[in-house]
Amino acid sequence: MNGHIGLIHSLLPATVDINVTVPENHPSTRNLGSERTGSGTIVDPEGYVLTVHYVTVGADSITVTLPDGDQYPGKLAAQDQETGLALIKIAARDLPFLRPAAPQSIALGQPVVIIASSGQTARRVSGGYVTSMDSYDGHWEYMLERTIRVSAFNPGFGGGTLANFRGELAGVVSLNLNEIGKFALAIPVGYYQEFEQELKQYGQVRSRPRRPWLGFYPQPMAGHIVVGGIVPGGPAEKFGLKEGDIILSVEQQQIRSRPELYREMWKKRPGERISFRILREDQSLDVAVVGGDRADRYRS
């Protein structure tokens, strides 16, 4: 037990609280609100903080609070909608930080600890084990081929620290998976390591092909994918997809799952046409949607 307490105390100085305000007219406020609170991890002594994208998207102001109470205005240094990560920069030097764990060091059954902010200087901790590293697909046009699922509930705000027992950063805690019990899903730190220099230099990943964004919420149902919702003003609405449509195929490829749907869609690029075969009220229809760019829509 004493060893675990020592580990937690070694991790705490590199954890932060993040408070974000977003203009009311920003598209993200419809689902995420205009006042947001998150957690983050200092990953560079020069003031870089790693967190989740949904906390920071559209940020007008960012305040970062360290465990000792010191507060700094933050600047959104990078966003990566595809992985769900964001990078904040604060004007501080020689900060305590966590080094990333080697991706190949993360293994099933490995013990891990989560530390998340619960308000400015307050932190909460939970512990568990790595239960899966499978892919994850979300209904908001999001998919990760690699994740870290942990048998512990995220004890605080999103973006918290997932660390191994060597005191290294293994991932960024993103979601609680309530539907399968007290499990948390984290974005592996390897996604940040892979694109770190591009994120710091350009504020985005330039080397990876851009994905088209349609602005819809596909949901699995009885072996099919159904359009569960439409983003007002998005490409899906503009080009005629409707809530309740059953997607039969994309680019003439039969679709039975959300990963199949995303993989076919993402073979295209923003600005290109994507052909859908849908079933609507017992009638089969062809709909072509020109994909947009999510980064353009949600740019601050």
C-alpha positions in Angstrom: 0.0 0.0 0.0 2.8 2.4 0.9 4.3 1.8 -2.5 1.0 2.7 -4.2 0.7 5.9 -2.2 4.3 6.8 -3.2 3.4 6.2 -6.9 0.3 8.5 -6.6 2.3 11.3 -5.0 4.9 11.1 -7.8 2.1 11.4 -10.4 0.0 14.2 -8.8 2.3 17.2 -9.6 2.0 16.5 -13.3 -1.8 16.5 -13.3 -3.9 19.6 -13.9 -7.4 21.0 -13.9 -8.7 22.7 -17.0 -11.5 25.2 -17.2 -12.7 26.3 -20.6 -15.3 28.8 -21.9 -16.7 28.5 -25.4 -18.7 31.2 -27.3 -22.4 30.3 -27.2 -22.6 30.4 -31.0 -19.9 27.8 -31.5 -21.3 24.5 -33.1 -19.9 22.4 -30.3 -22.0 24.0 -27.6 -25.1 22.2 -28.8 -23.8 18.9 -27.4 -21.0 20.0 -25.0 -22.1 23.3 -23.5 -20.2 26.6 -23.3 -18.6 26.0 -19.8 -16.4 22.9 -19.6 -14.1 21.4 -17.0 -11.5 18.8 -17.7 -8.4 17.1 -16.6 -4.9 17.0 -18.2 -1.4 15.8 -17.9 1.8 17.8 -18.3 3.8 16.0 -20.9 6.6 18.5 -21.4 8.5 20.7 -18.8 8.0 23.6 -21.2 4.3 23.8 -20.4 2.5 21.4 -22.8 -0.6 19.7 -21.4 -2.3 16.7 -23.0 -6.0 16.3 -22.7 -9.1 15.3 -24.7 -10.4 17.2 -27.7 -14.0 17.5 -26.5 -13.0 19.6 -23.5 -11.2 22.2 -25.6 -12.9 22.4 -29.0 -14.0 26.0 -29.7 -12.2 27.3 -26.6 -12.4 31.1 -26.2 -10.5 31.0 -22.9 -8.6 28.3 -21.0 -7.5 28.3 -17.4 -5.1 25.6 -16.2 -4.7 25.0 -12.4 -1.8 23.0 -11.0 -2.2 20.9 -7.8 -0.4 23.6 -5.8 -3.0 26.2 -6.8 -0.9 28.0 -9.4 -3.1 29.1 -12.3 -2.1 29.9 -15.9 -4.0 31.1 -18.9 -3.8 28.3 -21.6 -3.5 28.5 -25.3 -5.0 25.7 -27.5 -1.8 24.5 -29.2 -3.1 21.6 -31.2 -6.3 19.6 -31.9 -6.7 16.2 -33.4 -10.3 15.3 -33.9 -9.4 11.9 -35.4 -7.7 10.6 -32.2 -9.7 12.8 -29.8 -6.6 14.4 -28.3 -5.8 18.1 -27.7 -2.6 19.9 -26.6 -2.7 23.1 -24.4 0.3 25.4 -23.9 0.9 27.4 -20.7 3.6 29.9 -20.2 5.6 28.0 -17.5 9.0 26.3 -17.5 10.6 23.4 -15.6 7.3 21.9 -14.8 6.9 18.3 -13.4 5.9 16.1 -16.3 5.2 12.4 -17.1 7.1 10.5 -19.7 5.1 8.3 -22.1 5.1 4.6 -21.7 6.4 2.6 -24.6 3.4 1.4 -26.6 4.5 -2.2 -26.6 4.8 -2.1 -22.8 1.0 -1.9 -22.3 -0.4 -5.4 -21.8 -3.6 -7.1 -20.8 -3.9 -7.5 -17.0 -1.4 -4.8 -16.3 -2.2 -2.7 -13.2 -2.8 1.0 -13.8 -4.0 4.1 -12.0 -6.3 6.9 -13.0 -5.9 10.4 -11.6 -8.4 13.0 -12.6 -9.3 16.5 -11.5 -12.5 17.0 -9.5 -12.1 20.8 -9.3 -9.1 23.1 -9.4 -6.7 21.6 -6.9 -8.8 18.6 -6.0 -7.8 15.2 -7.5 -9.4 11.8 -7.3 -7.8 8.4 -7.9 -8.9 5.0 -9.0 -7.1 1.8 -9.8 -7.7 -1.2 -12.0 -6.3 -3.4 -14.7 -6.1 -3.3 -18.5 -9.0 -5.4 -19.7 -8.8 -4.8 -23.5 -6.9 -3.0 -26.2 -9.6 -3.5 -28.9 -10.8 -0.9 -31.2 -13.7 1.5 -30.3 -16.2 3.1 -32.6 -18.4 6.0 -31.4 -21.6 7.3 -32.9 -20.1 10.8 -33.6 -18.0 9.6 -36.6 -15.2 8.6 -34.4 -13.1 5.4 -34.3 -9.8 4.3 -32.8 -8.1 1.1 -33.9 -6.4 0.9 -30.6 -7.7 1.8 -27.1 -7.0 1.0 -23.5 -10.0 -0.2 -21.5 -9.6 -0.3 -17.8 -11.5 -2.0 -15.0 -11.9 1.3 -13.1 -14.3 4.2 -13.3 -12.9 7.6 -14.3 -13.1 9.3 -10.9 -13.1 12.9 -12.2 -13.3 15.1 -15.3 -12.5 13.8 -18.8 -8.9 14.0 -20.0 -7.3 12.4 -16.9 -4.0 10.6 -16.4 -3.8 6.9 -17.0 -0.4 5.8 -15.7 1.4 2.5 -15.2 3.1 1.5 -12.0 6.4 2.8 -13.3 5.0 6.3 -13.2 4.7 6.6 -17.0 1.8 8.0 -18.9 -0.1 5.2 -20.7 -3.1 7.1 -22.0 -5.6 9.9 -21.7 -8.9 8.9 -20.1 -11.7 9.8 -22.4 -15.0 8.0 -21.6 -16.7 6.0 -18.9 -18.3 2.9 -20.5 -21.4 2.8 -18.3 -23.2 0.3 -20.5 -20.8 -2.5 -19.6 -20.1 -1.6 -15.9 -17.5 0.4 -14.2 -15.0 0.6 -17.1 -13.1 3.5 -18.5 -11.7 4.0 -22.0 -8.4 5.8 -22.6 -6.7 7.0 -25.7 -3.3 5.4 -25.9 -0.4 7.9 -25.5 1.2 6.3 -28.6 -1.2 8.4 -30.7 0.4 11.5 -29.2 3.9 10.2 -29.5 3.4 9.3 -33.2 2.4 12.9 -34.1 4.0 14.9 -31.3 6.2 17.1 -33.5 3.5 17.9 -36.0 1.0 18.8 -33.3 3.5 21.1 -31.7 4.7 22.7 -35.0 1.4 22.9 -37.0 -1.3 22.5 -34.4 -2.7 19.5 -36.3 -1.6 16.3 -38.0 -0.7 17.1 -41.6 0.9 13.8 -42.7 -2.3 11.7 -42.2 -5.0 11.9 -44.9 -8.0 14.0 -43.9 -11.3 12.2 -43.3 -14.6 13.4 -44.6 -17.2 14.5 -42.1 -20.9 14.0 -42.8 -22.6 15.2 -39.7 -24.7 12.3 -38.7 -25.0 9.7 -35.9 -25.0 6.1 -37.1 -26.3 3.5 -34.7 -26.2 -0.3 -34.9 -29.6 -1.9 -34.9 -30.5 -5.6 -35.7 -27.5 -6.2 -37.9 -27.8 -2.9 -39.8 -26.7 0.7 -39.4 -29.4 3.2 -38.9 -29.1 7.0 -39.1 -29.9 7.9 -35.5 -29.6 11.7 -35.9 -28.5 14.5 -38.2 -26.4 17.5 -37.4 -28.3 20.6 -38.5 -26.6 22.2 -41.5 -24.1 19.4 -42.0 -23.4 17.6 -45.3 -25.7 14.6 -44.5 -28.7 17.0 -44.1 -27.7 19.1 -47.1 -27.5 16.1 -49.4 -30.6 14.3 -48.3 -29.8 11.7 -45.6 -32.6 11.5 -43.0 -33.0 10.2 -39.5 -34.2 6.6 -39.7 -32.5 5.8 -42.9 -31.0 2.3 -43.0 -27.6 2.3 -44.7 -27.3 -0.8 -46.9 -24.0 0.0 -48.7 -21.3 2.6 -49.2 -19.6 2.8 -52.5 -21.3 -0.4 -53.4 -19.8 -2.2 -50.4 -22.4 -3.8 -48.1 -22.4 -2.3 -44.6 -23.3 -4.3 -41.5 -21.4 -2.5 -38.8 -20.3 0.9 -37.8 -16.5 0.1 -38.3 -17.4 -1.1 -41.8 -19.2 2.2 -42.5 -16.4 4.4 -41.2 -13.7 2.5 -43.1 -15.5 2.8 -46.4 -16.4 6.5 -45.8 -12.8 7.4 -44.9 -11.4 6.0 -48.1 -12.7 9.3 -49.5 -11.4 12.8 -48.7 -13.3 16.0 -47.7 -14.9 17.5 -50.9 -15.4 14.1 -52.5 -18.7 12.4 -53.2 -19.6 9.3 -51.1 -22.4 7.1 -52.6 -24.9 5.5 -50.2 -27.6 3.0 -50.8 -30.3 3.4 -48.2 -33.6 1.9 -47.2 -36.2 4.5 -46.3 -39.8 3.5 -45.6 -39.5 0.2 -47.5 -38.0 2.0 -50.5 -34.4 1.6 -51.7 -32.7 4.9 -52.6 -29.3 6.1 -53.8 -27.9 9.2 -52.1 -24.6 10.9 -52.8 -23.1 13.0 -50.0 -20.1 15.4 -50.5 -18.1 15.0 -47.3 -17.1 18.1 -45.4 -14.1 18.8 -43.1 -14.8 18.6 -39.4 -11.9 20.9 -38.6 -13.4 23.7 -40.6 -16.8 23.4 -38.9 -15.4 23.4 -35.4 -12.5 25.8 -35.9 -12.4 28.4 -33.1 
